[in-house]
């Protein structure tokens, strides 16, 4: 998870605020499950936030699967943000090979 709420030399700067590279969050292939829960430690973000998902490869570099951006100013009192396949950069161009047509990501948050 990264945020652009930091400014350096009058330019927005991406600041990584959380990564799962520590090995705490690993999702194996859950082809038959409809929901794959992932808990992220309690982090605070503000402004533009980018969330990236990678396919971990123990031999070579991790491959980016998809990502999405949201701005915290547009979050609602519903306390969740759901993005469908067509709204996810990298997944939207997939021809139902990696992601089925019903694929979506839901982010639950709190104020």
SULQUI-V400261 format. One record per backbone hydrogen bond with DSSP energy under -1.0 kcal/mol. CO is the residue of the C=O (numbers start at 1). NH is the residue of the N-H. If there is no record, write none. Layout:
BEGIN
CO_NH, CO_NH
END
This chain:
BEGIN
1_17, 1_18, 2_50, 3_15, 6_13, 8_11, 11_8, 15_3, 20_23, 47_72, 48_4, 49_70, 50_2, 51_68, 53_65, 53_66, 55_63, 63_55, 66_53, 67_89, 68_51, 70_49, 71_74, 72_75, 76_79, 79_109, 81_107, 83_105, 84_87, 85_88, 88_92, 89_67, 91_94, 100_103, 103_85, 105_83, 107_81
END
